[in-house]
Amino acid sequence: MKATVHVTLKPGVLDPQGQTIQQASEAIGFTRIAEVRQGKFFEVELSDGDDPAAARAELERFAREVLSNPVIEDYRIEFLSA
Amino acid sequence: MKATVHVTLKPGVLDPQGQTIQQASEAIGFTRIAEVRQGKFFEVELSDGDDPAAARAELERFAREVLSNPVIEDYRIEFLSA
């Protein structure tokens, strides 16, 4: 089973990396890039041979405990195939 | 206008960061995470007051020239609102 995980900063959390990208874009002539926020994106392949529900639950835990920092980040999982 | 940009490694390009995440996940007891590939994800706000088509074209160029490395990465843009 394939899945994707998006990890994004919670609303209100400052994103200095995104701000830097936006400022640099202005400096090199991009005039319409008003705001940039950077997140992470993971493509995950799950071994779900015997128990797809357990694989889904494991990915939920993996996203919450490993891929994201729940203090400042949100995560969103999409399962791409059953 | 809001848009998102996904930047992912081209198929066939090794992803040592993703491999490290996968191996670490095994080491701490996640048994069903078979493969991880890491990409980048950007949320972009465009100033498109006068000319939405120009804003879209600028984001295309920004994704191609700034956010991604076209030698090893692909990018995908989604426009979220008109």
N, CA and C atoms of all chains as a GROMACS GRO file, in nm:
protein
  492
    1MET      N    1   0.084  -0.120   0.000
    1MET     CA    2   0.000   0.000   0.000
    1MET      C    3   0.088   0.124   0.000
    2LYS      N    4   0.057   0.217  -0.086
    2LYS     CA    5   0.130   0.343  -0.090
    2LYS      C    6   0.051   0.450  -0.015
    3ALA      N    7   0.124   0.544   0.042
    3ALA     CA    8   0.059   0.656   0.110
    3ALA      C    9   0.149   0.778   0.099
    4THR      N   10   0.090   0.895   0.116
    4THR     CA   11   0.170   1.016   0.125
    4THR      C   12   0.141   1.083   0.258
    5VAL      N   13   0.242   1.150   0.308
    5VAL     CA   14   0.228   1.227   0.432
    5VAL      C   15   0.277   1.369   0.406
    6HIS      N   16   0.191   1.466   0.432
    6HIS     CA   17   0.232   1.607   0.428
    6HIS      C   18   0.253   1.654   0.571
    7VAL      N   19   0.364   1.719   0.597
    7VAL     CA   20   0.390   1.778   0.728
    7VAL      C   21   0.405   1.928   0.707
    8THR      N   22   0.318   2.006   0.771
    8THR     CA   23   0.320   2.152   0.753
    8THR      C   24   0.323   2.220   0.888
    9LEU      N   25   0.380   2.338   0.891
    9LEU     CA   26   0.379   2.417   1.015
    9LEU      C   27   0.236   2.455   1.050
   10LYS      N   28   0.203   2.452   1.178
   10LYS     CA   29   0.070   2.496   1.220
   10LYS      C   30   0.052   2.643   1.184
   11PRO      N   31  -0.073   2.684   1.160
   11PRO     CA   32  -0.099   2.826   1.135
   11PRO      C   33  -0.046   2.908   1.253
   12GLY      N   34   0.016   3.019   1.225
   12GLY     CA   35   0.066   3.105   1.332
   12GLY      C   36   0.212   3.079   1.367
   13VAL      N   37   0.264   2.963   1.329
   13VAL     CA   38   0.406   2.935   1.355
   13VAL      C   39   0.489   3.003   1.247
   14LEU      N   40   0.587   3.082   1.288
   14LEU     CA   41   0.673   3.150   1.192
   14LEU      C   42   0.752   3.051   1.108
   15ASP      N   43   0.773   3.085   0.981
   15ASP     CA   44   0.848   2.999   0.890
   15ASP      C   45   0.964   3.078   0.829
   16PRO      N   46   1.076   3.088   0.901
   16PRO     CA   47   1.188   3.169   0.850
   16PRO      C   48   1.242   3.117   0.717
   17GLN      N   49   1.235   2.985   0.696
   17GLN     CA   50   1.284   2.928   0.571
   17GLN      C   51   1.197   2.976   0.454
   18GLY      N   52   1.066   2.972   0.473
   18GLY     CA   53   0.977   3.021   0.369
   18GLY      C   54   0.994   3.170   0.345
   19GLN      N   55   1.012   3.246   0.453
   19GLN     CA   56   1.032   3.391   0.438
   19GLN      C   57   1.158   3.420   0.358
   20THR      N   58   1.262   3.343   0.386
   20THR     CA   59   1.388   3.363   0.313
   20THR      C   60   1.371   3.335   0.164
   21ILE      N   61   1.298   3.227   0.134
   21ILE     CA   62   1.273   3.195  -0.007
   21ILE      C   63   1.196   3.308  -0.074
   22GLN      N   64   1.095   3.361  -0.003
   22GLN     CA   65   1.014   3.468  -0.061
   22GLN      C   66   1.099   3.593  -0.084
   23GLN      N   67   1.182   3.629   0.014
   23GLN     CA   68   1.266   3.749   0.000
   23GLN      C   69   1.368   3.732  -0.112
   24ALA      N   70   1.427   3.613  -0.119
   24ALA     CA   71   1.524   3.588  -0.226
   24ALA      C   72   1.457   3.594  -0.362
   25SER      N   73   1.333   3.547  -0.369
   25SER     CA   74   1.263   3.548  -0.498
   25SER      C   75   1.243   3.692  -0.544
   26GLU      N   76   1.208   3.782  -0.451
   26GLU     CA   77   1.194   3.923  -0.486
   26GLU      C   78   1.325   3.980  -0.538
   27ALA      N   79   1.434   3.944  -0.467
   27ALA     CA   80   1.564   4.000  -0.501
   27ALA      C   81   1.608   3.960  -0.642
   28ILE      N   82   1.561   3.845  -0.690
   28ILE     CA   83   1.603   3.803  -0.823
   28ILE      C   84   1.492   3.826  -0.926
   29GLY      N   85   1.393   3.907  -0.890
   29GLY     CA   86   1.302   3.955  -0.993
   29GLY      C   87   1.166   3.891  -1.001
   30PHE      N   88   1.135   3.799  -0.908
   30PHE     CA   89   0.998   3.745  -0.906
   30PHE      C   90   0.913   3.842  -0.826
   31THR      N   91   0.815   3.904  -0.890
   31THR     CA   92   0.740   4.012  -0.824
   31THR      C   93   0.604   3.966  -0.772
   32ARG      N   94   0.563   3.846  -0.807
   32ARG     CA   95   0.427   3.803  -0.772
   32ARG      C   96   0.424   3.693  -0.667
   33ILE      N   97   0.540   3.655  -0.614
   33ILE     CA   98   0.544   3.551  -0.510
   33ILE      C   99   0.530   3.623  -0.376
   34ALA      N  100   0.406   3.627  -0.322
   34ALA     CA  101   0.378   3.711  -0.205
   34ALA      C  102   0.414   3.642  -0.073
   35GLU      N  103   0.398   3.510  -0.067
   35GLU     CA  104   0.428   3.439   0.056
   35GLU      C  105   0.462   3.295   0.023
   36VAL      N  106   0.560   3.241   0.094
   36VAL     CA  107   0.598   3.100   0.075
   36VAL      C  108   0.604   3.036   0.212
   37ARG      N  109   0.539   2.921   0.226
   37ARG     CA  110   0.557   2.840   0.348
   37ARG      C  111   0.605   2.702   0.305
   38GLN      N  112   0.712   2.656   0.371
   38GLN     CA  113   0.770   2.528   0.329
   38GLN      C  114   0.727   2.417   0.423
   39GLY      N  115   0.691   2.305   0.365
   39GLY     CA  116   0.659   2.187   0.443
   39GLY      C  117   0.738   2.068   0.392
   40LYS      N  118   0.708   1.952   0.450
   40LYS     CA  119   0.774   1.831   0.406
   40LYS      C  120   0.672   1.737   0.345
   41PHE      N  121   0.721   1.650   0.260
   41PHE     CA  122   0.632   1.561   0.186
   41PHE      C  123   0.701   1.425   0.181
   42PHE      N  124   0.629   1.321   0.221
   42PHE     CA  125   0.687   1.187   0.224
   42PHE      C  126   0.600   1.092   0.142
   43GLU      N  127   0.664   1.013   0.059
   43GLU     CA  128   0.596   0.903  -0.008
   43GLU      C  129   0.639   0.774   0.064
   44VAL      N  130   0.541   0.701   0.113
   44VAL     CA  131   0.571   0.585   0.196
   44VAL      C  132   0.510   0.460   0.134
   45GLU      N  133   0.590   0.353   0.131
   45GLU     CA  134   0.540   0.222   0.088
   45GLU      C  135   0.524   0.137   0.213
   46LEU      N  136   0.401   0.085   0.234
   46LEU     CA  137   0.374   0.005   0.353
   46LEU      C  138   0.368  -0.142   0.318
   47SER      N  139   0.424  -0.227   0.406
   47SER     CA  140   0.406  -0.372   0.395
   47SER      C  141   0.278  -0.407   0.468
   48ASP      N  142   0.174  -0.438   0.392
   48ASP     CA  143   0.044  -0.456   0.457
   48ASP      C  144  -0.013  -0.593   0.426
   49GLY      N  145   0.077  -0.686   0.383
   49GLY     CA  146   0.033  -0.816   0.334
   49GLY      C  147  -0.084  -0.875   0.411
   50ASP      N  148  -0.065  -0.891   0.540
   50ASP     CA  149  -0.164  -0.965   0.619
   50ASP      C  150  -0.272  -0.875   0.678
   51ASP      N  151  -0.238  -0.750   0.703
   51ASP     CA  152  -0.326  -0.670   0.790
   51ASP      C  153  -0.320  -0.522   0.753
   52PRO      N  154  -0.397  -0.483   0.650
   52PRO     CA  155  -0.394  -0.343   0.606
   52PRO      C  156  -0.430  -0.245   0.718
   53ALA      N  157  -0.523  -0.283   0.804
   53ALA     CA  158  -0.564  -0.191   0.911
   53ALA      C  159  -0.448  -0.163   1.004
   54ALA      N  160  -0.369  -0.266   1.034
   54ALA     CA  161  -0.254  -0.246   1.122
   54ALA      C  162  -0.149  -0.158   1.054
   55ALA      N  163  -0.133  -0.176   0.922
   55ALA     CA  164  -0.037  -0.093   0.849
   55ALA      C  165  -0.080   0.053   0.852
   56ARG      N  166  -0.209   0.077   0.833
   56ARG     CA  167  -0.259   0.215   0.840
   56ARG      C  168  -0.236   0.275   0.978
   57ALA      N  169  -0.266   0.197   1.080
   57ALA     CA  170  -0.248   0.246   1.217
   57ALA      C  171  -0.100   0.276   1.244
   58GLU      N  172  -0.013   0.189   1.189
   58GLU     CA  173   0.130   0.212   1.212
   58GLU      C  174   0.176   0.340   1.144
   59LEU      N  175   0.125   0.366   1.023
   59LEU     CA  176   0.165   0.489   0.955
   59LEU      C  177   0.114   0.612   1.031
   60GLU      N  178  -0.006   0.605   1.084
   60GLU     CA  179  -0.057   0.716   1.166
   60GLU      C  180   0.040   0.746   1.280
   61ARG      N  181   0.084   0.640   1.348
   61ARG     CA  182   0.173   0.659   1.463
   61ARG      C  183   0.309   0.711   1.417
   62PHE      N  184   0.355   0.658   1.302
   62PHE     CA  185   0.485   0.700   1.246
   62PHE      C  186   0.481   0.849   1.211
   63ALA      N  187   0.371   0.894   1.149
   63ALA     CA  188   0.360   1.035   1.111
   63ALA      C  189   0.356   1.124   1.234
   64ARG      N  190   0.284   1.079   1.336
   64ARG     CA  191   0.266   1.160   1.456
   64ARG      C  192   0.394   1.165   1.539
   65GLU      N  193   0.462   1.049   1.551
   65GLU     CA  194   0.573   1.040   1.646
   65GLU      C  195   0.709   1.065   1.582
   66VAL      N  196   0.721   1.038   1.452
   66VAL     CA  197   0.854   1.045   1.389
   66VAL      C  198   0.862   1.156   1.284
   67LEU      N  199   0.766   1.161   1.193
   67LEU     CA  200   0.779   1.254   1.080
   67LEU      C  201   0.747   1.398   1.120
   68SER      N  202   0.665   1.417   1.221
   68SER     CA  203   0.625   1.553   1.256
   68SER      C  204   0.661   1.585   1.400
   69ASN      N  205   0.666   1.713   1.427
   69ASN     CA  206   0.681   1.763   1.564
   69ASN      C  207   0.546   1.822   1.604
   70PRO      N  208   0.470   1.748   1.684
   70PRO     CA  209   0.331   1.789   1.709
   70PRO      C  210   0.317   1.923   1.781
   71VAL      N  211   0.425   1.974   1.837
   71VAL     CA  212   0.417   2.105   1.902
   71VAL      C  213   0.396   2.216   1.799
   72ILE      N  214   0.463   2.203   1.686
   72ILE     CA  215   0.456   2.312   1.587
   72ILE      C  216   0.406   2.268   1.450
   73GLU      N  217   0.386   2.137   1.431
   73GLU     CA  218   0.350   2.089   1.296
   73GLU      C  219   0.222   2.006   1.296
   74ASP      N  220   0.152   2.014   1.184
   74ASP     CA  221   0.039   1.926   1.156
   74ASP      C  222   0.082   1.824   1.051
   75TYR      N  223   0.013   1.710   1.048
   75TYR     CA  224   0.041   1.615   0.940
   75TYR      C  225  -0.092   1.572   0.878
   76ARG      N  226  -0.081   1.527   0.753
   76ARG     CA  227  -0.200   1.482   0.679
   76ARG      C  228  -0.161   1.359   0.599
   77ILE      N  229  -0.233   1.252   0.617
   77ILE     CA  230  -0.201   1.126   0.549
   77ILE      C  231  -0.304   1.099   0.440
   78GLU      N  232  -0.256   1.057   0.323
   78GLU     CA  233  -0.349   1.007   0.220
   78GLU      C  234  -0.304   0.868   0.178
   79PHE      N  235  -0.396   0.774   0.182
   79PHE     CA  236  -0.365   0.639   0.136
   79PHE      C  237  -0.400   0.629  -0.012
   80LEU      N  238  -0.303   0.584  -0.093
   80LEU     CA  239  -0.321   0.592  -0.238
   80LEU      C  240  -0.376   0.465  -0.299
   81SER      N  241  -0.356   0.352  -0.233
   81SER     CA  242  -0.409   0.226  -0.287
   81SER      C  243  -0.440   0.134  -0.172
   82ALA      N  244  -0.540   0.048  -0.192
   82ALA     CA  245  -0.586  -0.035  -0.079
   82ALA      C  246  -0.494  -0.153  -0.053
   83MET      N  247  -0.418   3.450  -0.514
   83MET     CA  248  -0.432   3.310  -0.556
   83MET      C  249  -0.335   3.224  -0.477
   84LYS      N  250  -0.385   3.114  -0.424
   84LYS     CA  251  -0.299   3.020  -0.354
   84LYS      C  252  -0.261   2.904  -0.447
   85ALA      N  253  -0.143   2.849  -0.422
   85ALA     CA  254  -0.101   2.733  -0.500
   85ALA      C  255  -0.010   2.648  -0.413
   86THR      N  256   0.001   2.520  -0.450
   86THR     CA  257   0.098   2.435  -0.383
   86THR      C  258   0.196   2.381  -0.486
   87VAL      N  259   0.318   2.359  -0.442
   87VAL     CA  260   0.421   2.300  -0.528
   87VAL      C  261   0.480   2.180  -0.454
   88HIS      N  262   0.478   2.065  -0.519
   88HIS     CA  263   0.546   1.946  -0.468
   88HIS      C  264   0.675   1.929  -0.546
   89VAL      N  265   0.785   1.909  -0.478
   89VAL     CA  266   0.912   1.881  -0.544
   89VAL      C  267   0.956   1.743  -0.498
   90THR      N  268   0.971   1.651  -0.593
   90THR     CA  269   1.008   1.514  -0.558
   90THR      C  270   1.128   1.469  -0.641
   91LEU      N  271   1.205   1.378  -0.587
   91LEU     CA  272   1.316   1.322  -0.663
   91LEU      C  273   1.262   1.244  -0.782
   92LYS      N  274   1.332   1.254  -0.894
   92LYS     CA  275   1.291   1.177  -1.011
   92LYS      C  276   1.302   1.028  -0.979
   93PRO      N  277   1.220   0.945  -1.043
   93PRO     CA  278   1.233   0.800  -1.024
   93PRO      C  279   1.376   0.758  -1.058
   94GLY      N  280   1.431   0.671  -0.978
   94GLY     CA  281   1.566   0.623  -1.006
   94GLY      C  282   1.675   0.700  -0.934
   95VAL      N  283   1.643   0.819  -0.886
   95VAL     CA  284   1.743   0.895  -0.810
   95VAL      C  285   1.742   0.845  -0.666
   96LEU      N  286   1.859   0.809  -0.616
   96LEU     CA  287   1.870   0.760  -0.479
   96LEU      C  288   1.828   0.867  -0.379
   97ASP      N  289   1.765   0.824  -0.269
   97ASP     CA  290   1.721   0.917  -0.166
   97ASP      C  291   1.777   0.872  -0.031
   98PRO      N  292   1.901   0.910  -0.002
   98PRO     CA  293   1.964   0.865   0.124
   98PRO      C  294   1.890   0.913   0.248
   99GLN      N  295   1.826   1.030   0.239
   99GLN     CA  296   1.751   1.081   0.353
   99GLN      C  297   1.631   0.990   0.382
  100GLY      N  298   1.558   0.955   0.276
  100GLY     CA  299   1.445   0.865   0.293
  100GLY      C  300   1.488   0.728   0.343
  101GLN      N  301   1.601   0.677   0.292
  101GLN     CA  302   1.651   0.547   0.337
  101GLN      C  303   1.685   0.550   0.485
  102THR      N  304   1.744   0.661   0.528
  102THR     CA  305   1.781   0.674   0.669
  102THR      C  306   1.656   0.674   0.757
  103ILE      N  307   1.553   0.745   0.712
  103ILE     CA  308   1.428   0.747   0.790
  103ILE      C  309   1.371   0.607   0.799
  104GLN      N  310   1.373   0.534   0.685
  104GLN     CA  311   1.316   0.398   0.684
  104GLN      C  312   1.395   0.308   0.780
  105GLN      N  313   1.528   0.315   0.773
  105GLN     CA  314   1.611   0.229   0.858
  105GLN      C  315   1.593   0.263   1.005
  106ALA      N  316   1.585   0.392   1.035
  106ALA     CA  317   1.565   0.432   1.173
  106ALA      C  318   1.429   0.385   1.223
  107SER      N  319   1.328   0.388   1.134
  107SER     CA  320   1.195   0.346   1.176
  107SER      C  321   1.196   0.198   1.215
  108GLU      N  322   1.269   0.117   1.138
  108GLU     CA  323   1.283  -0.026   1.173
  108GLU      C  324   1.349  -0.042   1.309
  109ALA      N  325   1.455   0.037   1.329
  109ALA     CA  326   1.533   0.023   1.452
  109ALA      C  327   1.450   0.056   1.576
  110ILE      N  328   1.348   0.140   1.561
  110ILE     CA  329   1.268   0.174   1.679
  110ILE      C  330   1.133   0.101   1.679
  111GLY      N  331   1.122  -0.002   1.595
  111GLY     CA  332   1.008  -0.092   1.610
  111GLY      C  333   0.895  -0.079   1.510
  112PHE      N  334   0.909   0.009   1.410
  112PHE     CA  335   0.807   0.015   1.305
  112PHE      C  336   0.841  -0.092   1.202
  113THR      N  337   0.754  -0.191   1.187
  113THR     CA  338   0.788  -0.307   1.105
  113THR      C  339   0.722  -0.302   0.967
  114ARG      N  340   0.630  -0.208   0.946
  114ARG     CA  341   0.555  -0.208   0.820
  114ARG      C  342   0.590  -0.091   0.729
  115ILE      N  343   0.690  -0.009   0.766
  115ILE     CA  344   0.730   0.104   0.683
  115ILE      C  345   0.839   0.051   0.588
  116ALA      N  346   0.801   0.013   0.466
  116ALA     CA  347   0.892  -0.057   0.376
  116ALA      C  348   0.983   0.038   0.300
  117GLU      N  349   0.934   0.155   0.264
  117GLU     CA  350   1.016   0.249   0.188
  117GLU      C  351   0.966   0.390   0.216
  118VAL      N  352   1.061   0.483   0.226
  118VAL     CA  353   1.026   0.624   0.246
  118VAL      C  354   1.104   0.706   0.144
  119ARG      N  355   1.035   0.792   0.073
  119ARG     CA  356   1.104   0.892  -0.011
  119ARG      C  357   1.060   1.029   0.034
  120GLN      N  358   1.157   1.117   0.056
  120GLN     CA  359   1.123   1.250   0.107
  120GLN      C  360   1.125   1.352  -0.004
  121GLY      N  361   1.024   1.436  -0.006
  121GLY     CA  362   1.020   1.548  -0.099
  121GLY      C  363   0.995   1.677  -0.025
  122LYS      N  364   0.977   1.783  -0.101
  122LYS     CA  365   0.949   1.913  -0.042
  122LYS      C  366   0.810   1.958  -0.084
  123PHE      N  367   0.753   2.043  -0.003
  123PHE     CA  368   0.616   2.087  -0.026
  123PHE      C  369   0.611   2.236   0.006
  124PHE      N  370   0.560   2.315  -0.086
  124PHE     CA  371   0.553   2.460  -0.065
  124PHE      C  372   0.410   2.508  -0.082
  125GLU      N  373   0.366   2.593   0.009
  125GLU     CA  374   0.239   2.663  -0.006
  125GLU      C  375   0.274   2.805  -0.046
  126VAL      N  376   0.222   2.851  -0.158
  126VAL     CA  377   0.261   2.981  -0.213
  126VAL      C  378   0.137   3.068  -0.229
  127GLU      N  379   0.150   3.194  -0.187
  127GLU     CA  380   0.045   3.294  -0.209
  127GLU      C  381   0.094   3.385  -0.321
  128LEU      N  382   0.015   3.396  -0.427
  128LEU     CA  383   0.055   3.479  -0.542
  128LEU      C  384  -0.023   3.610  -0.543
  129SER      N  385   0.047   3.720  -0.578
  129SER     CA  386  -0.020   3.848  -0.602
  129SER      C  387  -0.062   3.848  -0.748
  130ASP      N  388  -0.190   3.832  -0.772
  130ASP     CA  389  -0.232   3.815  -0.911
  130ASP      C  390  -0.336   3.919  -0.948
  131GLY      N  391  -0.340   4.030  -0.869
  131GLY     CA  392  -0.445   4.130  -0.884
  131GLY      C  393  -0.485   4.157  -1.028
  132ASP      N  394  -0.389   4.195  -1.108
  132ASP     CA  395  -0.420   4.242  -1.242
  132ASP      C  396  -0.418   4.131  -1.346
  133ASP      N  397  -0.337   4.030  -1.323
  133ASP     CA  398  -0.307   3.940  -1.433
  133ASP      C  399  -0.280   3.798  -1.382
  134PRO      N  400  -0.388   3.722  -1.357
  134PRO     CA  401  -0.371   3.586  -1.305
  134PRO      C  402  -0.283   3.498  -1.395
  135ALA      N  403  -0.294   3.516  -1.525
  135ALA     CA  404  -0.215   3.430  -1.616
  135ALA      C  405  -0.067   3.456  -1.596
  136ALA      N  406  -0.030   3.584  -1.577
  136ALA     CA  407   0.111   3.615  -1.554
  136ALA      C  408   0.158   3.556  -1.421
  137ALA      N  409   0.071   3.560  -1.320
  137ALA     CA  410   0.109   3.504  -1.190
  137ALA      C  411   0.131   3.354  -1.202
  138ARG      N  412   0.044   3.288  -1.278
  138ARG     CA  413   0.061   3.144  -1.297
  138ARG      C  414   0.192   3.114  -1.369
  139ALA      N  415   0.221   3.192  -1.472
  139ALA     CA  416   0.344   3.171  -1.548
  139ALA      C  417   0.466   3.196  -1.459
  140GLU      N  418   0.454   3.297  -1.373
  140GLU     CA  419   0.569   3.326  -1.286
  140GLU      C  420   0.592   3.211  -1.187
  141LEU      N  421   0.484   3.154  -1.135
  141LEU     CA  422   0.503   3.043  -1.041
  141LEU      C  423   0.565   2.922  -1.112
  142GLU      N  424   0.524   2.896  -1.235
  142GLU     CA  425   0.585   2.787  -1.313
  142GLU      C  426   0.736   2.806  -1.322
  143ARG      N  427   0.776   2.930  -1.353
  143ARG     CA  428   0.919   2.958  -1.368
  143ARG      C  429   0.990   2.948  -1.232
  144PHE      N  430   0.922   2.996  -1.128
  144PHE     CA  431   0.978   2.993  -0.992
  144PHE      C  432   1.002   2.847  -0.949
  145ALA      N  433   0.904   2.760  -0.976
  145ALA     CA  434   0.916   2.619  -0.937
  145ALA      C  435   1.029   2.552  -1.013
  146ARG      N  436   1.040   2.586  -1.142
  146ARG     CA  437   1.139   2.521  -1.227
  146ARG      C  438   1.280   2.569  -1.195
  147GLU      N  439   1.293   2.702  -1.174
  147GLU     CA  440   1.428   2.760  -1.163
  147GLU      C  441   1.476   2.773  -1.020
  148VAL      N  442   1.384   2.783  -0.924
  148VAL     CA  443   1.427   2.812  -0.786
  148VAL      C  444   1.396   2.697  -0.690
  149LEU      N  445   1.272   2.648  -0.694
  149LEU     CA  446   1.234   2.549  -0.593
  149LEU      C  447   1.286   2.409  -0.622
  150SER      N  448   1.311   2.379  -0.748
  150SER     CA  449   1.356   2.243  -0.782
  150SER      C  450   1.490   2.246  -0.854
  151ASN      N  451   1.555   2.133  -0.849
  151ASN     CA  452   1.676   2.111  -0.927
  151ASN      C  453   1.639   2.018  -1.042
  152PRO      N  454   1.622   2.072  -1.162
  152PRO     CA  455   1.563   1.991  -1.270
  152PRO      C  456   1.650   1.871  -1.314
  153VAL      N  457   1.773   1.868  -1.268
  153VAL     CA  458   1.858   1.751  -1.302
  153VAL      C  459   1.808   1.627  -1.228
  154ILE      N  460   1.768   1.644  -1.104
  154ILE     CA  461   1.730   1.527  -1.024
  154ILE      C  462   1.588   1.532  -0.969
  155GLU      N  463   1.519   1.644  -0.989
  155GLU     CA  464   1.388   1.657  -0.926
  155GLU      C  465   1.278   1.692  -1.027
  156ASP      N  466   1.159   1.646  -0.997
  156ASP     CA  467   1.038   1.687  -1.069
  156ASP      C  468   0.959   1.781  -0.979
  157TYR      N  469   0.876   1.866  -1.041
  157TYR     CA  470   0.786   1.948  -0.960
  157TYR      C  471   0.645   1.937  -1.014
  158ARG      N  472   0.550   1.963  -0.926
  158ARG     CA  473   0.409   1.956  -0.964
  158ARG      C  474   0.336   2.072  -0.896
  159ILE      N  475   0.266   2.152  -0.976
  159ILE     CA  476   0.197   2.270  -0.923
  159ILE      C  477   0.047   2.245  -0.922
  160GLU      N  478  -0.019   2.284  -0.814
  160GLU     CA  479  -0.166   2.285  -0.813
  160GLU      C  480  -0.212   2.424  -0.772
  161PHE      N  481  -0.298   2.484  -0.852
  161PHE     CA  482  -0.356   2.613  -0.818
  161PHE      C  483  -0.484   2.589  -0.740
  162LEU      N  484  -0.493   2.650  -0.621
  162LEU     CA  485  -0.603   2.618  -0.532
  162LEU      C  486  -0.722   2.710  -0.546
  163SER      N  487  -0.701   2.832  -0.593
  163SER     CA  488  -0.813   2.923  -0.610
  163SER      C  489  -0.783   3.017  -0.726
  164ALA      N  490  -0.888   3.066  -0.791
  164ALA     CA  491  -0.867   3.142  -0.914
  164ALA      C  492  -0.827   3.286  -0.884
   0.00000   0.00000   0.00000
